[in-house]
Amino acid sequence: LSEGEKRRLNLALAFLDPRPVLLLDEPSYGLDRESFAALARCLRLLRDQGRTVILVTHAPELVRLCADRLYRLEGGRWNEEVTK
C-alpha cells in the first residue's frame, strides 16, 4: 500500500471502532482534496451519532468544517472557542 492508502486505511479502522471517544492526531496529513472532504464528512457523521472526536490538527479548514469547540494552545495557555 502507498502511504496515502495506509493513512486512509488507518482512519477507516478508527472510524469502525465502537468506542464512544475517538482521538485523532493530524488525520488530514497527506490527504488529497477528495480524501480530505471524505474525512470531514466522516467526522461530522461521527459527531452527529453522538460520538466524541478529539482532533489534534494544524488544518483550520478541518476545524471549521467539523469542530463544535476549539481549544488552542497559545503562549502556554489554553483558550477555548465555541465554533458552532
MIBAVO-403817 format. One line per 4 residues: number of its first residue (from 1); their letters; for each residue z, y, x of N, C-alpha, C. Coordinates in steps of 0.001 Angstrom, whole numbers. Atoms other than C-alpha are relative to their C-alpha. Example, Ala and Ser with C-alpha at 12.3 -4.5 7.8 and 13.67 -1.06 7.14 Angstrom:
BEGIN
1> as> 0:-1190:890:7800:-4500:12300:0:1200:900 | -60:-1190:-820:7140:-1060:13670:730:1090:-770
//
This chain:
BEGIN
1> lseg> 0:-1193:835:0:0:0:0:1254:877 | -27:-1278:-707:-644:3553:1083:1376:635:-200 | -1291:-689:156:2309:5925:1490:142:573:-1406 | -42:-542:1355:1419:7616:-1801:247:-1085:-1037
5> ekrr> -210:1122:928:1245:4261:-3594:1438:-507:80 | -1394:425:-163:4611:3256:-2141:938:979:-707 | -833:-1041:625:6105:6553:-3322:-31:-137:-1520 | 127:136:1453:4742:6117:-6853:656:-1282:-496
9> lnla> -655:1259:364:5958:2502:-6940:1516:170:-19 | -1446:-243:-43:9470:3562:-5908:464:822:-1197 | -355:-814:1165:9524:6213:-8644:-72:-825:-1278 | 129:845:1200:8278:3730:-11255:1181:-944:-122
13> lafl> -1149:908:31:11024:1276:-10307:1279:741:-368 | -1183:-798:343:13647:4027:-10516:15:322:-1488 | 67:-345:1420:12441:5004:-13986:305:-1201:-887 | -271:1213:780:12749:1387:-15158:1470:-398:15
17> dprp> -1424:318:-107:16404:1220:-14123:715:525:-1242 | -608:-423:1270:18507:1327:-17320:1259:858:141 | -1236:-787:-150:21488:3189:-15838:-186:1411:-570 | 128:-1300:671:22246:6491:-17595:-207:1189:934
21> vlll> 168:-1097:-955:22128:8616:-14409:-986:-425:1081 | 1020:262:-1014:19175:8793:-12047:55:1135:1016 | -41:-992:-1069:19375:10588:-8677:-1276:-130:822 | 1270:-9:-724:16077:11551:-7051:17:1068:1082
25> deps> 61:-926:-1124:15656:13175:-3642:-1461:267:342 | 1373:-437:-273:12380:15097:-3256:-1049:-948:-608 | 923:964:605:10473:12944:-5782:-1456:446:-8 | 1382:-476:38:7385:15157:-5676:-652:53:1377
29> ygld> 532:-69:-1362:6946:14953:-1903:-1234:-891:137 | 1209:756:-286:3418:13874:-1018:-818:-401:-1216 | 759:367:1190:2190:13590:-4610:-1156:972:-214 | 1122:-862:364:-1216:14887:-5644:288:631:-1366
33> resf> -231:-721:1256:-1573:17132:-8722:183:-944:-1186 | -60:944:1122:-2158:14239:-11099:1336:-757:-5 | -1269:726:-101:858:12291:-9835:1184:925:-242 | -1045:-994:242:2980:15462:-9874:165:220:-1499
37> aala> -52:-209:1455:2086:16046:-13540:601:-1220:-696 | -558:1231:586:2876:12402:-14371:1508:-67:263 | -1423:-27:-328:6234:12745:-12591:742:942:-945 | -639:-976:886:7088:15854:-14637:98:-560:-1419
41> rclr> -40:599:1345:6167:14047:-17883:1079:-1068:-79 | -1019:1065:-20:8357:11069:-16927:1407:573:29 | -1325:-619:-73:11301:13297:-16041:400:618:-1333 | -298:-575:1319:11050:15135:-19370:290:-1103:-1019
45> llrd> -234:1130:903:10845:11809:-21211:1397:-570:207 | -1346:498:-285:13983:10551:-19473:1053:955:-548 | -926:-1004:518:15757:13799:-20323:84:-77:-1522 | 34:50:1464:14656:13564:-23956:634:-1279:-540
49> qgrt> -656:1250:383:16008:9995:-24061:1510:71:222 | -1429:-178:-209:19431:11374:-23117:502:-448:1355 | -421:400:-1339:19438:10191:-19518:235:1246:842 | -286:-1087:-926:20849:12405:-16797:-816:-222:1258
53> vilv> 798:63:-1221:18466:13107:-13940:496:1103:922 | -416:-955:-1026:19863:14763:-10839:-1117:6:1033 | 1221:-138:-778:16993:16075:-8805:250:967:1150 | -54:-869:-1175:17025:17472:-5259:-1453:276:378
57> thap> 1405:-310:-240:13790:19335:-4627:-183:1391:602 | 448:-1304:-464:12037:22197:-2898:-1181:475:-845 | 1155:-303:850:9446:22290:-5706:436:806:-1226 | -429:-818:1134:10218:25247:-8003:-779:-317:-1277
61> elvr> 801:340:1179:7404:24176:-10340:597:-1198:-730 | -621:1168:617:9129:20828:-10957:1284:411:-722 | -1214:-515:639:12388:22648:-11721:-372:722:-1290 | 437:-757:1179:10568:24979:-14122:-440:-931:-1126
65> lcad> 522:915:1008:8929:22054:-15915:1056:-931:-596 | -878:1098:399:11924:19723:-16158:1475:316:-128 | -1453:-168:-121:15336:21202:-15497:618:759:-1171 | -817:-736:958:17951:22247:-18027:947:940:738
69> rlyr> -908:-793:-836:20221:23550:-15268:-491:-72:1441 | 360:-70:-1402:19596:24628:-11713:1246:389:782 | -1095:-322:-918:22271:24542:-9032:-639:287:1351 | 632:-434:-1238:21159:26478:-5987:1084:267:1031
73> legg> -927:-245:-1104:22974:26448:-2669:-548:1172:810 | 417:-1200:-715:22776:29912:-1145:1189:572:748 | -1067:-577:-801:24896:31212:1691:1300:-782:-76 | -1177:849:56:27256:28272:1423:697:-26:-1355
77> rwne> -578:-28:1342:27917:28874:-2294:-982:-570:-1011 | 809:556:1078:26667:27094:-5402:-155:1049:-1094 | 306:-877:1126:25006:29206:-8061:-648:-849:-1088 | 560:760:1112:24247:27771:-11495:-817:906:-890
81> evtk> 845:-695:970:21439:28860:-13796:-326:-980:-1113 | 478:804:1129:20657:27532:-17261:-1460:346:-157 | 1431:-263:-7:16896:27144:-17359:-662:-196:-1352 | 603:240:1319:16267:26027:-20949:837:626:-1074
//
